[in-house]
Amino acid sequence: MRIRSIAFLAAVVVSYAPLWSQIHDRDPLTEAEVDQLRETAIEPEKRLKLMVEFTKARMASLEQIRTDPKAKDRGKRMHDLLEDISTLVDEIDDNVDDYNERSADLRKPLKQIVEMDSDFQTKLHELKNAENDPKNIDEASDYKFALDDAIESVDQSATTNRKLLDEQNVKFAKKKK
């Protein structure tokens, strides 16, 4: 009877193992970055500037790992950084939506976000093209889906934020008159 209980418990644990990663998602921000963001919660321009800086830092890390032939666990580390980039880009978009609903003037941070998105689109598509290189084929399987998600997030962000920047330019130009 005791062996059955242990076997049942083991089966339950094994069946829930795939869900463990969904329960304990990694936070893409460090504690120091979270503290910095808390201090700028009511200042859209400063908050969005920080978020852009944090996202660019992840992209710089990704580029560094990608070009370092001696980097250990390159595929896994690139996967994690691509997920962080996707999460942060989506978080930036959520913040832009919130501040836009409050009629905040976001023209300056939107220019930075659009520039970041354009730069990221180039780099991510370059990484996508490098997936088929025989040198990268093994590690590319580690980050393929994360790369596709990052490309989708950045492309959507670029489209949305360019449109919003155009709208804000018109809206706040009328207010000046």
N, C-alpha and C positions, 0 to 999 in steps of 0.2 A: 504494500500500500504506500509506503514512504517513497519508493522508487517511482511510482506513478505520479505522486505529487511533485517530486523534483523534475520529472520529465515534462509534466504539464507546465510547470513554472518556466522551465527552460524554453519550451515551445512558445509560450506567451512572450517572453523577453525577446527571442529571436524574431518573432513576427512583428514586434513593434520597433525593432532596431532601425528600419528605414525611416520611420517617422521622427526619430530622435533629432536628426539634423534639421527638420522643419520646426521642431519645438525650440531648438537652441540656435537661432540664426546669429551669425556674427554681426556685430555692430561695426559699420565701416568707419566710424569715428573713434578717436581716442578720447579718454576722459578730458584731457586738456582742450581738445577741439569742442567737445560738448559744452564745457564751461564757457569758452569764448562765445559760442552761439547763444547761450543763455543770456549773456550780458548784452547781446544785441537784438533781443527778441522783438523790440518795438521800433527798431531802426532798420527799415528795409534795405537801404543802400549798404550799410555796413554788414548786415547779416548775409546778404546775397554775395557781397564781395568776399567774405570769409568762405562761404560755401564754394565759390568758384576756385579760390585758392586751394582749398582742401581737395577738390576734385582734380585740379591740375597736378597736385602733388602725387595723387594716385596714378595719373597718367605718366608722370615723369618716372615713377617707380617701375611701372610696367615697361616703359621704354628701356630703362636701365637693365632690368632682368632679361628682357628680350634680346638685348645686344651682348649680354655677358655669357660667353660660351661655357664658363665654369660655374654658373649659378646652379645650385642644387634644387631639385624639385621645381624646375622652371615651369612646367605645365600646370602644376597645382597652384603655384604662387601667382602665375598669370591668371588662372581661373578666378582666384580670390580677388585679385585687383580688378578684374573686369566686372565681377559682381559688385564690388564696392563702387566702381564708376557708375554702373547702371543705377544702383540704389541712390547715390548722391545726385545724379542728374535728375532722377524722378523726384527726389526731395526738393531740389531747386525749383523744379516746375510747380510742385505743390505750394511752395512758399510764394512764388510769383503769382499764382492764382489767388492765394489768400490776400496778398497785398494789393493786387489789382482790384479785387472786390471791394477793398476799402478806399479805392480811388487814389492810391499812392502814385506819385510820379516815379516811374521805374525806368525812365529812358537811359540813365547812365548805367545802372547795373544790367539792363537788358542788352546794351551794346557789348558789355563784357561777356555775358552769357552767350550771345550770338557768335562772338569771336571764338570763345571756347568750343562751342558746338562745331563750328566750321573746322577748327584745328583737329578736334577729336574725330570728326567724320573722315578726314584725310588719313589720320593715323590708324584708325580702326579698319578702314577699307584696305590699307596697306598691309595690315596684319592679316586680314582675311585672305588677301592674295598670296601671302607667304605660307598659308596653311598647306598648300599643295607641294611645297618644296620638300624634297625627300629628307632633308636634314631636320625638318620640323614636324614631319608626319606623325611621329610617336607622341610628342608632347601636345600637338594640336588637338588630338583627340581628348585631352584633358580639359581644354578650354573652349572647344568648338561652340557649345551651346551658350556658354557665358558670353562669348564674343558676339554671337548672333543677337542675344538679348541687349548687349551694350550698343550694338549698331542700331537696333530698333529704337532704343531709348533716346539715343543721341539724335537720330534722324527725326523722330517725333518732336523732340525738344527744339531742334533747330527750326522746324516748320512753324511750330506754335509760337515760339518767341520772336521770330522774324515778323510774323503777322501782328503780334501784340505790340512790338516796337513801332511798326508803321502806324497802328491805331493810336498809340500814345503820342507819337510825334504830331499827328493831326489834332488830337484832343488837347494837348497842352499848348500847341501853337495858337489855337483859338482862344485859350484862356489868357494868353499874354496880351491879346489885342483889346 
